[in-house]
């Protein structure tokens, strides 16, 4: 049984699924119905970094968090260790 998932945010759509043919079929349908541009495998989506290997997909917010830290001006702050029992 195939599954297809779509993450939609304003004009960004991320399509994923467990079957390549099902994802391609949906992509072709959307392309025939709307003007869409396929950007290939994503590296970032809504601040989430997407890293792929043959066995898994890893998601993290590292880049997004670093941008927030830079924006608020705390990138030069020192780390403090607080011992907690």
Secondary structure by P-SEA (a helix, b strand, c coil): cbbbbbbbcccbbbbbcccaaaaaaaaaaaaacccccccccccccccbbbbbccccccccaaaaaaaaaaaaccccbbbbbbbcc
